[in-house]
């Protein structure tokens, strides 16, 4: 254990010795440069510790942050996942969410698990994104309930039981506007879908699911999120924290207020988080979703609110190019935000 660096040790020792000599001489005690009365030496130690603080004197590290930074590993094929996993590891990450935008085979899952293990990349969540109202339809993002079933059957290879998916929409299109989505009937149907489509897949492995919000979907507002999640235990059915996904152009001017409200209303439901950004496009008709640092979301507020949860939370960077240089740059930007007071 590195208690403190050599230069620091020398500095503290000099201060203790010098302070002890000064105390002894002030009281007329006999001293030499090699002998210092014991009580003056102990008094000097107390003074130096008070000045530096015990943590500074002993070189103790501050408590570790509850934010566990990771990177999104997503792909439309097994080969793409393998390639991007290597780039993520080279960029200095040790944590990933694995998102399948295709229907993997058992062999592909086994191979991916070996690769992640070799690269020392820990999987904290699986993304099997599909429409719970159309569980066999791969139209949303290439996944389906069948993909969730297969990944769940192989979850032990990754030592991970956390899943993420979208909620649902009456529209077959991912971003399709559908007024019925924000109705009591849609919430009731989603409750049935969670019980009939998701939980029978995850319960046998002790798994849990976090729903990623998106404003056109059923789980599209803070109020609807509370209604959707209310009947289920928080440790089994929760929320993926992704504030920009709740923000419509109309809500954009109040984005910071909405961010704080999200934590007040749903903080105990958050399973993990996505780190990206948001900005109103030039026409003011939609909200763009760039990677972290590319927009106007208040990261100081976001980080402060996550820290108030007082529990570890995996925070996954997304919406950036799957290139080592871009990932390294974004990781450094986020880490700088984490260091700010």
C-alpha positions as CSV (number, residue, x, y, z in Angstrom):
1,X,0.0,0.0,0.0
2,X,1.4,3.4,-1.0
3,X,0.7,5.5,2.1
4,X,2.1,8.6,0.5
5,X,4.7,9.5,-2.1
6,X,8.4,9.9,-1.1
7,X,8.5,13.7,-1.6
8,X,5.4,14.0,0.6
9,X,6.8,11.8,3.3
10,X,10.0,13.9,3.4
11,X,7.9,17.1,3.6
12,X,5.8,15.9,6.5
13,X,8.9,14.6,8.4
14,X,10.7,17.9,8.0
15,X,7.7,19.8,9.3
16,X,7.2,17.5,12.4
17,X,10.9,17.7,13.3
18,X,11.2,21.5,12.8
19,X,8.0,22.1,14.7
20,X,9.2,20.0,17.6
21,X,12.5,21.8,17.8
22,X,10.8,25.2,17.8
23,X,8.4,24.1,20.6
24,X,11.3,22.7,22.8
25,X,13.5,25.8,22.2
26,X,10.6,28.1,23.1
27,X,10.2,26.4,26.5
28,X,14.0,26.4,27.1
29,X,14.3,22.6,26.9
30,X,17.8,21.3,26.1
31,X,17.9,20.1,22.5
32,X,20.4,19.1,19.8
33,X,19.7,18.6,16.1
34,X,19.5,14.8,16.9
35,X,17.5,14.7,20.2
36,X,14.1,16.2,20.8
37,X,12.2,15.8,24.1
38,X,9.3,13.2,23.6
39,X,6.4,15.5,24.7
40,X,7.5,18.2,22.2
41,X,7.8,15.7,19.4
42,X,4.3,14.3,20.1
43,X,2.9,17.8,20.3
44,X,4.4,18.6,16.9
45,X,2.8,15.5,15.4
46,X,-0.6,16.7,16.6
47,X,-0.1,20.2,15.1
48,X,1.0,18.9,11.7
49,X,-1.9,16.4,11.6
50,X,-4.3,19.2,12.4
51,X,-2.8,21.3,9.6
52,X,-2.7,18.6,6.9
53,X,-5.7,16.6,8.0
54,X,-5.3,12.9,8.8
55,X,-6.3,11.8,5.3
56,X,-3.7,14.1,3.7
57,X,-1.0,13.0,6.2
58,X,-1.6,9.3,5.6
59,X,-2.2,9.7,1.9
60,X,-5.7,8.1,2.2
61,X,-7.8,8.2,-1.0
62,X,-11.2,10.0,-0.9
63,X,-14.2,7.7,-0.8
64,X,-14.8,6.2,-4.3
65,X,-17.4,7.8,-6.4
66,X,-20.7,6.0,-6.7
67,X,-20.7,6.7,-10.4
68,X,-19.3,3.6,-12.3
69,X,-18.4,4.9,-15.8
70,X,-18.9,2.5,-18.8
71,X,-19.3,2.5,-22.5
72,X,-22.2,1.3,-24.7
73,X,-21.2,-1.8,-26.8
74,X,-23.8,-2.1,-29.5
75,X,-23.8,-3.6,-32.9
76,X,-25.9,-5.0,-35.7
77,X,-23.8,-8.2,-36.0
78,X,-21.6,-10.4,-33.8
79,X,-18.5,-9.2,-35.8
80,X,-19.3,-5.6,-35.1
81,X,-19.7,-6.3,-31.3
82,X,-16.3,-8.1,-31.3
83,X,-14.6,-5.2,-33.1
84,X,-16.1,-2.5,-31.0
85,X,-15.3,-4.4,-27.8
86,X,-11.6,-4.2,-28.6
87,X,-11.8,-0.5,-29.3
88,X,-13.6,0.1,-26.0
89,X,-11.0,-1.8,-24.0
90,X,-8.2,0.1,-25.8
91,X,-9.9,3.4,-24.9
92,X,-9.5,2.5,-21.2
93,X,-13.0,1.3,-20.3
94,X,-13.6,-1.7,-18.1
95,X,-17.4,-1.7,-18.1
96,X,-20.0,-2.1,-20.9
97,X,-23.7,-2.4,-21.6
98,X,-24.1,-4.9,-24.5
99,X,-26.9,-4.0,-26.9
100,X,-28.0,-6.5,-29.6
101,X,-29.4,-4.9,-32.7
102,X,-29.8,-8.3,-34.2
103,X,-30.8,-11.8,-33.3
104,X,-27.6,-13.5,-31.9
105,X,-27.0,-17.2,-31.9
106,X,-25.9,-19.2,-28.9
107,X,-22.4,-19.6,-30.4
108,X,-22.1,-15.9,-31.0
109,X,-23.0,-15.2,-27.3
110,X,-20.4,-17.7,-26.2
111,X,-17.7,-16.2,-28.3
112,X,-18.6,-12.7,-27.2
113,X,-18.5,-13.7,-23.5
114,X,-15.0,-15.1,-24.0
115,X,-13.8,-11.9,-25.8
116,X,-15.2,-9.7,-23.0
117,X,-13.5,-11.8,-20.4
118,X,-10.2,-11.7,-22.3
119,X,-10.5,-7.9,-22.6
120,X,-11.5,-7.6,-18.9
121,X,-14.7,-5.8,-19.8
122,X,-17.5,-6.3,-17.3
123,X,-21.0,-6.5,-18.6
124,X,-23.4,-4.5,-16.4
125,X,-26.5,-4.7,-18.6
126,X,-27.9,-6.3,-21.8
127,X,-29.8,-4.2,-24.2
128,X,-32.5,-6.2,-25.9
129,X,-34.6,-3.4,-27.3
130,X,-38.1,-4.2,-28.6
131,X,-41.7,-3.0,-28.5
132,X,-43.5,-4.9,-25.7
133,X,-46.8,-4.5,-27.7
134,X,-45.2,-6.3,-30.6
135,X,-42.7,-8.6,-28.9
136,X,-41.9,-10.6,-32.1
137,X,-41.4,-7.6,-34.3
138,X,-37.8,-6.6,-34.8
139,X,-38.8,-3.3,-36.4
140,X,-37.8,-1.1,-33.4
141,X,-34.1,-1.9,-33.2
142,X,-33.5,-5.4,-34.6
143,X,-34.2,-7.2,-31.3
144,X,-37.2,-9.1,-30.0
145,X,-38.5,-11.2,-27.1
146,X,-36.7,-14.2,-28.7
147,X,-33.4,-12.4,-28.4
148,X,-34.1,-11.5,-24.8
149,X,-34.9,-15.2,-24.1
150,X,-31.7,-16.4,-25.7
151,X,-29.5,-13.8,-23.9
152,X,-31.2,-14.6,-20.6
153,X,-30.4,-18.3,-21.1
154,X,-26.7,-17.4,-21.5
155,X,-26.6,-14.6,-19.0
156,X,-24.4,-16.6,-16.6
157,X,-21.6,-16.5,-19.2
158,X,-21.5,-12.7,-18.7
159,X,-22.2,-12.7,-14.9
160,X,-25.0,-10.2,-15.6
161,X,-28.7,-10.3,-14.8
162,X,-29.7,-6.7,-15.7
163,X,-31.7,-6.1,-18.9
164,X,-32.8,-2.9,-20.6
165,X,-35.5,-2.5,-23.2
166,X,-38.0,0.0,-24.5
167,X,-41.5,0.1,-23.0
168,X,-44.1,0.0,-25.8
169,X,-45.9,1.8,-28.5
170,X,-49.1,1.2,-30.6
171,X,-47.0,2.4,-33.5
172,X,-44.9,-0.1,-35.4
173,X,-42.4,2.7,-36.0
174,X,-39.8,3.5,-33.3
175,X,-40.5,7.3,-33.3
176,X,-44.0,7.1,-34.5
177,X,-46.4,9.6,-33.0
178,X,-49.4,7.8,-31.4
179,X,-51.7,9.6,-29.1
180,X,-53.0,6.4,-27.6
181,X,-49.6,5.8,-26.0
182,X,-50.3,8.3,-23.3
183,X,-53.6,7.0,-22.1
184,X,-54.7,4.9,-19.1
185,X,-55.5,2.0,-21.5
186,X,-51.9,2.0,-22.8
187,X,-50.5,1.9,-19.2
188,X,-52.8,-1.0,-18.3
189,X,-51.8,-2.9,-21.5
190,X,-48.1,-2.3,-20.7
191,X,-48.6,-3.7,-17.2
192,X,-50.0,-6.9,-18.8
193,X,-47.1,-7.0,-21.2
194,X,-44.5,-6.7,-18.4
195,X,-46.1,-9.6,-16.6
196,X,-46.6,-11.8,-19.7
197,X,-43.7,-10.9,-21.9
198,X,-40.8,-9.8,-19.8
199,X,-41.0,-11.3,-16.3
200,X,-41.5,-14.9,-17.4
201,X,-38.2,-14.6,-19.2
202,X,-36.2,-12.9,-16.4
203,X,-37.7,-14.5,-13.3
204,X,-36.1,-17.9,-13.8
205,X,-32.6,-16.4,-13.7
206,X,-33.3,-13.8,-11.0
207,X,-33.0,-11.1,-13.6
208,X,-34.4,-7.6,-13.6
209,X,-35.4,-5.0,-16.2
210,X,-35.0,-1.3,-16.6
211,X,-37.2,0.5,-19.1
212,X,-35.5,3.1,-21.2
213,X,-37.9,6.1,-21.7
214,X,-38.7,7.8,-24.9
215,X,-41.2,10.6,-25.1
216,X,-43.4,9.1,-27.9
217,X,-43.7,5.8,-26.1
218,X,-46.0,4.7,-23.3
219,X,-43.2,5.4,-20.8
220,X,-42.7,8.8,-22.2
221,X,-43.2,11.2,-19.3
222,X,-42.2,11.3,-15.6
223,X,-45.9,10.9,-14.6
224,X,-46.4,7.9,-16.9
225,X,-43.2,6.3,-15.8
226,X,-44.5,6.4,-12.2
227,X,-47.7,4.8,-13.2
228,X,-46.1,2.1,-15.3
229,X,-43.6,1.1,-12.6
230,X,-45.9,1.4,-9.6
231,X,-47.2,-2.2,-9.4
232,X,-43.8,-3.8,-9.5
233,X,-41.0,-4.2,-7.0
234,X,-38.3,-1.6,-7.6
235,X,-35.5,-4.2,-7.4
236,X,-37.1,-6.2,-10.3
237,X,-38.7,-3.5,-12.6
238,X,-37.1,-0.1,-12.8
239,X,-36.0,2.8,-14.9
240,X,-33.0,3.4,-17.1
241,X,-32.0,7.0,-16.3
242,X,-31.9,8.9,-19.6
243,X,-33.1,12.5,-19.0
244,X,-32.8,13.7,-22.7
245,X,-35.2,11.0,-23.8
246,X,-38.0,12.6,-21.8
247,X,-37.4,16.1,-23.3
248,X,-39.7,17.3,-26.1
249,X,-39.1,20.7,-27.8
250,X,-41.9,22.1,-25.5
251,X,-40.1,20.9,-22.4
252,X,-36.6,22.0,-23.5
253,X,-36.6,25.4,-21.8
254,X,-37.4,23.6,-18.5
255,X,-34.9,20.8,-19.0
256,X,-33.0,21.4,-15.8
257,X,-36.2,21.6,-13.7
258,X,-37.3,18.3,-15.3
259,X,-34.0,16.7,-14.6
260,X,-34.3,17.5,-10.9
261,X,-37.9,16.4,-10.8
262,X,-37.0,13.1,-12.4
263,X,-34.7,12.3,-9.5
264,X,-37.3,13.5,-6.9
265,X,-40.1,11.3,-8.4
266,X,-38.2,8.3,-9.6
267,X,-34.8,8.2,-7.9
268,X,-35.5,5.0,-6.1
269,X,-36.4,3.3,-9.4
270,X,-33.2,4.0,-11.2
271,X,-31.2,0.8,-12.1
272,X,-28.5,2.4,-14.3
273,X,-28.0,5.5,-16.4
274,X,-27.0,6.6,-19.9
275,X,-24.7,9.5,-20.4
276,X,-25.4,11.6,-23.5
277,X,-26.5,15.2,-24.1
278,X,-29.3,17.2,-25.7
279,X,-29.7,20.4,-27.7
280,X,-32.6,22.0,-29.5
281,X,-32.0,21.9,-33.2
282,X,-31.8,25.1,-35.2
283,X,-35.3,24.9,-36.4
284,X,-36.6,24.3,-32.9
285,X,-38.7,21.4,-34.0
286,X,-36.8,18.6,-32.4
287,X,-34.2,17.8,-29.7
288,X,-30.9,16.4,-31.0
289,X,-29.2,13.8,-28.8
290,X,-25.4,14.0,-29.2
291,X,-22.8,12.4,-27.0
292,X,-21.7,13.9,-23.6
293,X,-20.5,17.5,-23.9
294,X,-22.1,18.0,-27.3
295,X,-25.2,19.8,-26.0
296,X,-26.7,21.8,-23.2
297,X,-27.6,19.4,-20.5
298,X,-26.3,20.4,-17.1
299,X,-23.8,17.7,-16.2
300,X,-23.1,19.3,-12.8
301,X,-26.7,18.9,-11.8
302,X,-26.9,15.4,-13.3
303,X,-23.8,14.3,-11.4
304,X,-24.9,15.9,-8.2
305,X,-28.3,14.2,-8.3
306,X,-26.7,10.8,-9.0
307,X,-24.4,11.2,-6.1
308,X,-27.3,11.9,-3.8
309,X,-28.6,8.4,-4.5
310,X,-25.8,7.2,-2.3
311,X,-25.5,3.9,-4.1
312,X,-23.3,2.6,-6.9
313,X,-24.8,3.3,-10.3
314,X,-23.4,2.2,-13.7
315,X,-23.4,5.2,-16.1
316,X,-23.0,4.3,-19.7
317,X,-21.6,6.7,-22.3
318,X,-23.5,6.5,-25.6
319,X,-24.2,8.4,-28.9
320,X,-20.6,8.8,-29.9
321,X,-18.6,7.2,-32.7
322,X,-17.3,3.7,-32.0
323,X,-13.7,4.9,-32.5
324,X,-11.0,4.6,-29.9
325,X,-10.0,8.3,-30.2
326,X,-13.5,9.5,-29.8
327,X,-14.2,7.3,-26.9
328,X,-11.0,8.3,-25.2
329,X,-11.8,12.0,-25.7
330,X,-15.4,11.6,-24.3
331,X,-14.2,9.5,-21.4
332,X,-11.7,12.2,-20.4
333,X,-14.5,14.9,-20.7
334,X,-16.8,13.0,-18.4
335,X,-14.1,12.3,-15.9
336,X,-13.3,16.0,-15.8
337,X,-16.9,16.7,-15.0
338,X,-16.7,14.1,-12.2
339,X,-13.8,16.0,-10.7
340,X,-15.5,19.3,-10.6
341,X,-16.9,20.5,-7.2
